[in-house]
């Protein structure tokens, strides 16, 4: 199917073809005709599948087909997004696809001066893209009028709820015409009970549009998890980037402080890196993203604020330096790669403390993420697993033979509560804890290849022999 069959105007088709697009994506095929019919929709699509154009193109056509006579252009379409980066991306799509139409647009978000935004709103705007907080700032100053809105779009609605915008959204909805007098479009990468409740308040008998299993990551993304000790994550990350000659890598951390620290450490490793998060000024965030896109910065370290709205052509690698606390955020993070039909790789560095988070993610996406231990980066837990198993077998054998762990029998394997062994083998007990570090590089031979020479004898010496 081509864009020509979707009912779009010649001006829009011209703009689409100028961008090099010939075939619409599945979400565009389903959503565009419904929106052109004036229907409300609740659309669930994987991030990176072209859903922005899926609502931008029909929105432009509908507004252009209903010109207003007023000298002062009222806001006729409102697009709400959770982040500044996503707002800027959506408005750029409006500009790109509407270049041959006599429609004006503006984007407003926080972190920048409000006066230039006020000036633009006063000159008249057909399409307004906004973040909820800054839009309410304008409403309080009475610099924006939303009473003439014909089309309302909530983009990344689930993220807006995650960020606590539900009360702001309700305040904004109270400023709009009643829902029966406007068209409402809700787009969300994931669905939850809260999203369903919001849809009941927002939408009029909506059409449900889904192009993939809910909460599913893009199939073109290769997912992989590397078990690694927490204190070696930075080391393994630098190794992978250097050894693989990765030229463009988006790395996610949980905290702003962690993003700054990791970026500095990577620079010290000789890798060009910068951080992007909510504490950065808008100018700094824009500059960091621009440097990353043009290749002057090799690694962009980001918090989840960047998981939505970053549209980077053919981004090859996404790394979860730390797993997100919310499983749905994993889907949004890795959705920065594998976009527009391109393949991508998403790698997660998983410490022992994050195993539960990994299981939660696997339950959400309904698949097991392949695990791969990199040689030389085996975890301490893996190194201790076999000796601990043998020691436990020894204790079970003692119990079967009628010997107590506290019997003082010198042949039993290291009873922790045995006073004679605590006194007589205290040094060996100390060495046992110290031996974890060299063993961490030598996994069980049955799981990860042969053990390096000499380490198995050390384990026997300090853990006791069967």
SEVEX-562733 format. One record per residue (C-alpha): y, z, x. Coordinates in nm, 4 decimals. Each point is the difference from the previous one (the first is absolute). Layout:
REM residues N
c2/c3/c1
Y/Z/X
...
This chain:
REM residues 466
c2/c3/c1
0.0000/0.0000/0.0000
0.3523/-0.0762/0.1177
0.3366/0.1622/-0.0784
0.0856/-0.3118/-0.2019
-0.2468/0.1071/-0.2709
0.1565/0.3447/-0.0578
0.2969/-0.1214/-0.2018
0.2665/0.0697/0.2619
0.3236/-0.1974/0.0088
0.0718/-0.2758/0.2493
0.2535/0.2192/0.1832
-0.2546/0.2763/0.0540
-0.2759/-0.2411/0.1001
0.2335/-0.1506/0.2563
0.0699/0.3433/0.1494
-0.3726/0.0851/0.0063
-0.0904/-0.3231/0.1775
0.2811/0.0532/0.2505
-0.1757/0.3222/0.0990
-0.3202/-0.1937/0.0659
-0.1961/0.1348/-0.2969
-0.2152/-0.2408/-0.1976
-0.2588/0.2112/-0.1800
0.0755/0.3209/-0.1924
-0.1929/0.3189/0.0631
-0.2265/0.1497/-0.2705
0.2621/0.2547/-0.1097
0.2598/-0.2765/-0.0284
-0.2350/-0.2194/-0.2041
-0.0562/0.2797/-0.2511
0.3406/0.1704/-0.0092
0.2506/-0.2864/0.0040
-0.1043/-0.1680/-0.3303
-0.0086/0.3365/-0.1809
0.3458/0.0980/0.1248
0.1393/-0.3412/-0.0969
-0.1330/0.0640/-0.3517
0.2073/0.3183/-0.0112
-0.2994/0.2374/0.0081
0.0009/0.3481/0.1519
-0.2606/0.0346/0.2729
-0.1720/0.2745/0.1933
-0.1169/-0.1690/0.3174
-0.2332/0.1373/0.2616
-0.0270/-0.2043/0.3160
-0.0903/0.0708/0.3570
0.3036/0.0350/0.2201
0.0793/-0.3177/0.1895
-0.1259/-0.2373/-0.2698
0.3327/-0.1548/-0.0995
0.0873/0.2217/-0.2938
0.3712/0.0041/0.0942
0.0220/-0.3752/-0.0621
-0.2221/0.0611/-0.3021
0.2859/0.1690/-0.1817
0.3012/-0.1447/0.1873
-0.0670/-0.3629/-0.0923
-0.0359/0.0456/-0.3787
0.2838/0.2545/-0.0064
0.2349/-0.2560/0.1548
-0.1090/-0.2665/-0.2457
0.0450/0.2215/-0.3056
0.3500/0.1088/0.0999
0.1045/-0.3541/0.0870
-0.1173/-0.1232/-0.3399
0.2175/0.2598/-0.1780
0.3472/-0.0320/0.1545
0.2663/0.2514/-0.0997
0.3512/-0.0884/-0.1089
0.1679/0.3084/0.1380
0.2409/-0.0431/0.2912
-0.1322/0.3206/0.1503
-0.3686/-0.0312/0.0695
-0.1917/0.3013/-0.1347
-0.3192/0.1219/0.1662
-0.2686/-0.1894/-0.1906
-0.3045/0.0737/0.2131
-0.0726/0.3280/0.1780
-0.2718/0.0356/0.2643
-0.0796/0.3547/0.1122
-0.1839/0.0602/0.3274
-0.0969/0.3218/0.1811
0.1364/-0.0809/0.3473
0.2948/-0.1692/0.1646
-0.2249/-0.2402/0.1903
-0.1720/-0.1183/-0.3171
0.3332/-0.0356/-0.1813
0.1347/-0.2184/0.2802
-0.3161/-0.2102/-0.0033
0.0135/-0.0556/-0.3775
0.3658/-0.1012/0.0074
-0.0723/-0.2426/0.2816
-0.2665/-0.1592/-0.2227
0.2557/-0.0269/-0.2811
0.2421/-0.1744/0.2362
-0.2688/-0.2280/0.1428
-0.1457/-0.1202/-0.3302
0.3304/-0.0005/-0.1889
0.1973/-0.1992/0.2555
0.0295/-0.2988/-0.2338
0.1000/0.2066/-0.3050
0.3460/0.1328/-0.0968
-0.1113/0.3647/-0.0022
0.1359/0.2906/0.2019
-0.1959/0.2931/0.1375
0.0642/0.3240/0.1854
-0.2047/0.2749/0.1605
0.1054/0.3648/0.0057
-0.1677/0.2882/0.1819
0.0970/0.3150/0.1846
0.0640/0.0504/0.3683
0.2925/-0.2427/0.0052
0.3607/0.0115/-0.1232
0.0365/-0.0202/-0.3752
0.3398/-0.1762/-0.0176
-0.1236/-0.3503/0.0928
-0.2633/0.0371/-0.2718
0.2690/0.0984/-0.2520
0.2041/-0.3069/0.0912
-0.2960/-0.2292/-0.0556
-0.0881/0.1589/-0.3330
0.3599/-0.0425/-0.1201
-0.0149/-0.3740/0.0726
-0.2993/-0.0331/-0.2326
-0.3750/-0.0015/0.0668
-0.2773/-0.1655/-0.2020
-0.2910/0.1585/0.1862
0.0203/0.3475/0.1495
-0.2678/0.1360/0.2358
0.0312/0.3727/0.0580
-0.1618/0.3229/0.1071
0.0207/0.2693/-0.2709
0.2117/0.2520/0.1917
0.2840/-0.2326/0.0965
-0.0023/-0.1628/-0.3450
0.0602/0.3421/-0.1568
0.2837/0.0572/0.2494
0.1673/-0.3137/-0.1341
-0.0693/0.1033/-0.3592
0.1687/0.3361/0.0578
0.3034/-0.1776/0.1452
-0.0083/-0.2478/-0.2903
-0.0094/-0.2946/0.2357
-0.3037/-0.1593/-0.1667
-0.0707/-0.0868/-0.3638
-0.3651/-0.0323/-0.1001
0.0516/-0.0431/-0.3738
-0.0540/-0.3787/0.0143
-0.3260/-0.0019/0.1969
-0.2423/-0.2569/-0.1419
-0.2839/0.0379/0.2509
-0.1154/0.3190/0.1750
-0.2426/-0.0140/0.2927
-0.1659/0.3041/0.1570
-0.1442/-0.1133/0.3321
-0.2462/0.2264/0.1811
0.0151/0.2387/-0.2944
-0.2754/0.2221/0.1392
0.1956/0.0576/0.3190
0.3090/0.0951/-0.1985
-0.2017/0.2669/-0.1786
-0.1499/0.1187/0.3289
0.3525/0.0428/0.1366
0.1087/0.2080/-0.2987
0.2209/-0.2597/-0.1707
-0.1385/0.0482/-0.3500
0.3023/0.2025/-0.1190
0.2411/-0.2525/0.1506
-0.1874/-0.2827/-0.1710
0.0294/0.1739/-0.3361
0.3738/0.0493/0.0504
0.0388/-0.3692/0.0801
-0.2075/-0.1056/-0.3009
0.2360/0.2012/-0.2230
0.2870/-0.2225/0.1182
-0.1794/-0.3228/-0.0970
-0.0355/-0.1700/-0.3364
-0.2985/0.1314/-0.1953
-0.3290/-0.1338/0.1285
-0.0504/-0.2259/-0.3027
0.3189/-0.1887/0.0929
-0.0921/-0.0697/0.3610
-0.2942/-0.1449/0.1935
-0.1829/0.2471/0.2218
-0.2149/-0.0780/0.3025
-0.1938/0.2666/0.1861
-0.1655/-0.0842/0.3310
-0.2190/0.2487/0.1820
-0.2465/-0.0363/0.2846
-0.2036/0.2929/-0.1360
-0.0435/0.1522/-0.3442
-0.0082/0.3682/-0.0885
0.0283/0.2085/-0.3151
0.3707/0.0481/0.0744
0.0511/-0.3760/0.0175
-0.1747/-0.0447/-0.3328
0.2218/0.2654/-0.1580
0.3094/-0.1706/0.1389
-0.1147/-0.3355/-0.1357
-0.0221/0.1450/-0.3511
0.3647/0.1095/0.0230
0.1207/-0.3219/0.1617
-0.1973/-0.2952/-0.1357
-0.0337/-0.1748/-0.3375
-0.3618/-0.0991/-0.0682
-0.0439/-0.1161/0.3592
-0.2432/-0.2507/0.1361
-0.2174/0.1499/0.2737
-0.0119/-0.2267/0.3033
-0.2492/0.0762/0.2753
-0.1221/-0.2289/0.2728
-0.2255/0.2402/0.1914
-0.1829/0.3285/-0.0413
0.2441/0.2852/-0.0354
0.0976/0.1846/0.3175
-0.1859/-0.2557/0.2092
0.1258/-0.1165/0.3387
0.0281/-0.3691/0.0756
-0.3354/-0.1540/0.0821
0.1440/-0.1937/0.2956
0.0733/0.3276/0.1803
-0.2657/0.1129/0.2461
-0.0171/0.3790/-0.0174
-0.1332/0.2180/0.2785
0.0044/0.3712/0.0837
-0.0183/0.1354/0.3544
-0.1105/0.3656/0.0216
0.2028/0.1660/0.2747
0.1195/0.3461/0.0987
0.3487/0.0755/-0.1295
0.1445/0.0578/0.3471
-0.1213/-0.3418/0.1208
0.1414/-0.2143/-0.2795
0.3045/-0.1128/0.1947
-0.2185/-0.0849/0.2982
-0.2416/-0.2140/-0.2036
0.2879/-0.1714/-0.1811
0.1644/-0.1041/0.3275
-0.3378/-0.1150/0.1286
-0.0703/-0.2182/-0.3051
0.3452/-0.1591/0.0028
-0.0105/-0.0697/0.3737
-0.3642/-0.1093/0.0262
0.0249/-0.2192/-0.3088
0.3409/-0.1370/0.0968
0.1283/0.0753/-0.3487
0.3519/-0.1368/-0.0315
0.0973/0.1386/-0.3421
-0.1337/0.3312/-0.1304
0.1173/0.2145/-0.2921
-0.1053/0.3637/0.0535
0.0162/0.2662/-0.2709
0.0484/0.3732/0.0498
0.0334/0.2772/-0.2588
0.3295/0.1495/0.1133
0.3384/-0.1161/0.1249
-0.0221/0.2263/0.3048
-0.3465/-0.1388/0.0763
0.1317/-0.3569/-0.0220
0.2817/0.0744/0.2463
-0.2335/0.1789/0.2411
-0.2629/-0.2744/-0.0064
0.2567/-0.2752/0.0535
0.1358/0.1814/0.3062
-0.3510/0.0528/0.1392
-0.0872/-0.3666/-0.0422
0.3179/-0.0988/0.1817
-0.1038/0.2328/0.2829
-0.3320/-0.1878/0.0052
0.1928/-0.3203/0.0675
-0.0163/-0.1355/-0.3563
0.3145/-0.0979/-0.1896
0.0143/0.2098/-0.3163
0.2470/0.1347/-0.2545
-0.0203/0.2276/-0.3044
0.1134/-0.0508/-0.3585
0.0216/0.2772/-0.2607
0.2256/0.1656/-0.2547
0.2108/0.1959/0.2493
0.1131/-0.3195/0.1700
0.3244/-0.1547/-0.1176
-0.0287/-0.3188/-0.1993
0.1518/-0.1929/0.2890
-0.2593/0.1402/0.2406
-0.2845/-0.0773/-0.2407
0.1226/-0.3547/-0.0532
0.0397/-0.0536/0.3749
-0.3465/0.1405/0.0785
-0.1650/-0.2219/-0.2605
0.1894/-0.3079/0.1197
-0.1005/0.0652/0.3628
-0.3623/0.0418/-0.1060
-0.0027/-0.3182/-0.2064
0.1465/-0.2147/0.2774
-0.2376/0.1445/0.2598
0.2412/0.1837/0.2277
-0.1771/0.3246/-0.0957
-0.3779/-0.0007/0.0174
-0.0803/0.3141/-0.2008
0.1716/0.1342/-0.3113
-0.0917/0.3630/-0.0738
0.0686/0.0858/-0.3627
-0.0453/0.2643/-0.2640
-0.1149/-0.0923/-0.3496
0.3541/-0.0978/-0.0962
-0.0780/-0.3303/0.1728
-0.3326/-0.0512/-0.1773
0.1834/-0.1702/-0.2844
0.2371/-0.2868/0.0359
-0.0702/-0.1052/0.3570
-0.0736/-0.3697/-0.0211
-0.0943/-0.1153/0.3488
-0.1431/-0.3492/0.0329
-0.3519/-0.0045/0.1434
0.0016/0.3609/0.1198
-0.3380/0.0217/0.1775
-0.0527/0.3750/0.0490
0.0629/0.3193/-0.1943
-0.1087/0.3328/0.1506
-0.0265/0.3303/-0.1838
0.0762/0.2375/0.2852
-0.0413/0.2715/-0.2620
-0.1649/-0.0458/-0.3369
0.2278/0.0502/-0.3018
-0.0400/0.3097/-0.2156
0.0080/-0.2164/-0.3135
-0.2887/-0.2532/-0.0046
0.2037/-0.2615/-0.1891
0.2443/-0.0127/0.2911
-0.2822/-0.1396/0.2146
-0.0121/-0.3096/-0.2220
0.3754/-0.0494/0.0320
0.0003/0.0554/0.3751
-0.2674/-0.2515/0.0839
0.1501/-0.2445/-0.2503
0.2685/-0.0775/0.2578
-0.2573/-0.2260/0.1666
-0.2201/-0.2665/-0.1606
0.2941/-0.1314/-0.2031
0.0400/-0.3442/-0.1585
-0.3587/-0.0989/0.0749
0.0112/0.0953/0.3684
-0.2665/0.2167/0.1613
0.0815/0.3381/0.1495
-0.1542/0.3084/0.1569
0.0553/0.3596/-0.1101
-0.1221/0.2698/0.2380
-0.0064/0.3728/-0.0706
-0.0204/0.2622/0.2735
-0.1949/0.2828/-0.1616
-0.0278/0.3491/0.1455
-0.2484/0.2623/-0.1167
0.2723/0.1636/-0.2094
0.0515/-0.3248/-0.1941
-0.3569/-0.0624/-0.1106
0.0701/0.1219/-0.3537
0.3050/-0.2272/-0.0238
-0.2172/-0.2928/0.1088
-0.2612/0.0803/-0.2661
0.2729/0.0164/-0.2652
0.1244/-0.3434/0.1059
-0.3497/-0.1465/-0.0108
-0.0511/0.1372/-0.3511
0.3272/-0.1553/-0.1129
-0.0722/-0.3474/0.1369
-0.3685/0.0289/-0.0918
-0.1277/-0.1039/0.3387
-0.0999/0.1558/0.3281
0.2284/-0.0807/0.2903
-0.2042/-0.0997/0.3079
0.0097/0.2583/0.2810
0.0042/-0.0983/0.3673
0.0119/0.2353/0.2962
0.1835/-0.1561/0.2938
-0.1736/0.0590/0.3344
0.1727/0.2736/0.1933
0.1629/0.1471/-0.3125
-0.2963/0.1753/-0.1601
0.0980/0.3137/-0.1868
-0.0802/0.3512/0.1140
-0.2027/0.0530/-0.3151
-0.2193/-0.3001/0.0796
-0.0660/0.1272/0.3505
-0.1008/0.3435/-0.1261
-0.2112/-0.1209/-0.2868
-0.3318/-0.0502/0.1818
-0.0019/0.3243/0.2086
0.1059/0.2036/-0.3012
-0.2861/-0.1528/-0.1957
-0.2474/0.0912/0.2733
0.1345/0.3546/0.0221
-0.0386/0.0423/-0.3752
-0.3592/-0.1232/0.0228
-0.0611/0.2613/0.2668
0.1342/0.2781/-0.2202
-0.2155/-0.1168/-0.2891
-0.3017/0.0008/0.2302
0.0728/0.3595/0.1059
0.0200/0.1096/-0.3602
-0.3289/-0.1718/-0.0771
-0.1597/0.1837/0.2937
0.1262/0.3352/-0.1249
0.2674/0.0513/0.2665
0.3413/0.1306/-0.0967
0.3200/-0.1552/0.1382
0.0901/0.3507/0.1236
-0.3409/0.0886/0.1435
0.1182/-0.0378/0.3589
-0.2724/-0.2539/0.0781
0.1163/-0.1935/0.3056
-0.1838/-0.3124/-0.1153
0.2086/-0.0499/-0.3140
0.2765/-0.2631/0.0172
0.3396/0.1705/0.0345
0.0147/0.2461/-0.2881
0.3722/0.0537/-0.0500
-0.0429/0.3619/-0.1148
-0.2416/0.1012/0.2757
0.1689/0.2478/0.2333
-0.2264/-0.0751/0.2936
0.0745/-0.3694/-0.0237
0.3706/0.0618/-0.0516
0.0073/0.2040/0.3230
-0.2485/-0.1944/0.2060
0.1057/-0.3493/-0.0986
0.3691/0.0420/-0.0788
0.0915/-0.2571/0.2615
-0.2376/-0.2509/-0.1519
0.1568/0.0645/-0.3396
0.3388/-0.0826/0.1460
-0.1349/-0.3181/0.1550
-0.1492/-0.0932/-0.3345
0.3477/-0.0248/-0.1570
0.1336/-0.1829/0.3026
-0.2798/-0.2526/-0.0049
0.1304/-0.1511/-0.3235
0.2588/-0.2090/0.1796
-0.2334/-0.1980/0.2288
-0.2550/-0.0231/-0.2804
0.2637/-0.1541/-0.2270
-0.0427/-0.3243/0.1931
-0.3767/-0.0031/-0.0473
-0.1287/-0.0388/-0.3545
-0.3561/0.0440/-0.1148
-0.2099/-0.2862/0.1456
-0.1564/-0.0694/-0.3370
0.3371/-0.0663/-0.1660
0.2412/-0.1412/0.2522
-0.1887/-0.1305/0.2980
-0.1349/0.1646/0.3175
0.1339/0.3279/0.1356
0.1737/-0.0232/0.3364
-0.2106/0.1352/0.2884
0.0124/0.3723/0.0637
0.1572/0.1181/-0.3245
-0.3235/0.0675/-0.1844
-0.1106/0.2379/0.2788
0.3295/0.1879/-0.0272
-0.0552/0.0374/-0.3716
-0.3518/0.1342/0.0618
0.1292/0.2468/0.2588
0.2704/0.1480/-0.2194
-0.1623/-0.0287/-0.3417
-0.3515/0.1062/0.0963
-0.3179/-0.2071/0.0082
-0.2558/-0.0484/-0.2742
